[in-house]
């Protein structure tokens, strides 16, 4: 049981229990019980805590608690911040201030120049890679670099 400053306990709730605040929809960990019986919750990934009445919480089972922890971790890693206090936050997308830079990639296979020994060697190396797609891609990159440097 969670102990309070005066020794009282909130029934059915332990310190470090993962609970959901029904009022705000936020998920948090119980860190203490205040003298008036209110629980002090802290977000799963840290941050400022908040107080809640024991009647306004739902204790999460281990599956729901794990789901909440994973959702918080995913939100933090994907968006660089924690979700808002809404139970179904609409997480804003990152917006770039610069326009997209076109990549100088050609999706077509590079064509070796007839009569060039280096082009022939690189094309043969790609063919020799066979089913090793990574090695074949490396050889295509080498051929593209050679074409850009020697034939343009």
C-alpha positions in Angstrom: 0.0 0.0 0.0 1.0 3.6 -0.6 1.9 5.3 2.7 1.1 8.9 3.4 2.8 11.3 5.7 0.4 10.4 8.6 0.7 6.6 8.0 -2.6 6.3 6.1 -2.7 4.2 3.0 -4.7 4.5 -0.3 -6.5 1.2 -0.7 -5.4 -1.1 -3.5 -2.6 1.3 -4.8 1.1 0.7 -4.3 4.0 3.0 -4.8 5.2 2.7 -8.3 1.8 1.4 -9.5 1.0 2.5 -13.0 -2.4 4.2 -13.1 -4.5 6.3 -15.5 -6.0 9.5 -14.4 -9.7 9.4 -15.5 -10.0 13.2 -15.5 -7.0 14.1 -17.7 -6.5 10.7 -19.4 -2.8 10.9 -18.5 -0.9 7.8 -17.4 1.5 8.0 -14.5 3.3 6.2 -11.7 2.2 6.7 -8.1 5.0 8.3 -6.2 3.3 9.3 -2.9 0.1 10.0 -1.1 -0.5 13.5 0.3 -1.8 14.2 3.8 -5.3 14.8 2.5 -5.3 11.3 0.7 -4.7 12.6 -2.8 -2.2 10.7 -4.8 0.9 12.3 -6.4 1.5 10.9 -9.9 4.5 11.4 -12.1 4.6 10.7 -15.9 6.2 7.4 -16.8 9.2 9.0 -18.5 9.6 11.8 -15.9 8.5 15.3 -15.8 6.3 17.4 -13.5 3.9 15.4 -11.3 0.3 16.1 -10.6 -2.2 15.4 -7.8 -5.3 13.2 -8.3 -8.1 11.9 -6.1 -7.9 8.2 -5.5 -11.4 7.9 -6.9 -10.2 9.4 -10.2 -7.7 6.7 -11.0 -7.8 3.4 -12.8 -5.1 0.9 -11.9 -3.6 -0.6 -15.0 -2.8 -4.3 -15.2 0.7 -5.4 -16.4 -0.3 -5.6 -20.1 -1.9 -2.1 -20.0 1.1 -0.7 -18.1 3.5 -2.1 -20.6 1.4 -0.7 -23.5 1.5 2.7 -21.8 5.3 2.6 -21.3 5.9 1.6 -24.9 3.5 4.3 -26.2 5.4 6.9 -24.2 8.8 5.7 -25.3 7.7 5.6 -29.0 6.3 9.1 -28.8 9.4 10.4 -27.2 11.7 8.8 -29.7 9.6 9.5 -32.8 8.6 13.1 -32.0 11.4 14.1 -29.6 8.8 14.8 -26.9 6.2 13.2 -24.8 2.6 13.2 -25.8 0.2 15.8 -24.5 -2.1 15.1 -21.5 -5.0 14.1 -23.8 -5.8 10.4 -23.8 -5.6 10.4 -27.6 -3.1 13.2 -28.3 -2.8 14.5 -31.9 1.0 14.6 -32.1 2.1 17.4 -34.4 4.4 16.4 -37.3 7.8 17.8 -37.5 8.0 20.6 -39.9 11.2 21.4 -41.8 11.9 25.1 -42.4 14.0 24.3 -45.5 12.6 22.9 -48.8 13.3 19.2 -49.6 16.7 18.7 -51.2 16.4 16.5 -54.3 18.9 13.6 -54.1 21.2 13.1 -57.1 20.2 9.5 -57.5 19.3 7.7 -60.6 17.0 4.7 -60.2 18.1 3.2 -63.5 21.1 0.9 -63.8 24.3 2.7 -64.8 25.4 1.9 -68.3 29.2 1.3 -68.7 30.9 3.2 -71.5 32.0 0.9 -74.3 35.8 0.5 -74.5 36.5 1.7 -71.0 38.4 -0.9 -69.0 37.3 0.5 -65.7 33.6 0.5 -66.7 34.0 -3.1 -67.9 35.7 -4.2 -64.7 33.0 -2.6 -62.5 30.2 -4.0 -64.5 31.7 -7.5 -64.3 32.2 -7.1 -60.5 28.5 -6.2 -60.2 27.5 -9.3 -62.2 29.9 -11.5 -60.1 28.1 -10.4 -56.9 25.2 -12.6 -58.0 22.5 -12.8 -55.4 24.4 -10.7 -52.9 22.3 -7.5 -53.4 24.4 -5.5 -51.0 27.7 -6.2 -52.9 25.9 -5.6 -56.3 24.6 -2.2 -55.0 28.2 -1.3 -53.9 29.5 -2.1 -57.4 26.7 0.0 -59.0 27.7 2.9 -56.8 31.3 2.5 -57.7 30.3 2.5 -61.4 28.2 5.6 -61.0 31.1 7.4 -59.3 33.5 6.4 -62.1 31.0 7.5 -64.8 30.6 10.9 -63.0 34.3 11.4 -62.6 35.7 10.0 -65.8 33.0 10.3 -68.5 31.3 13.7 -67.9 
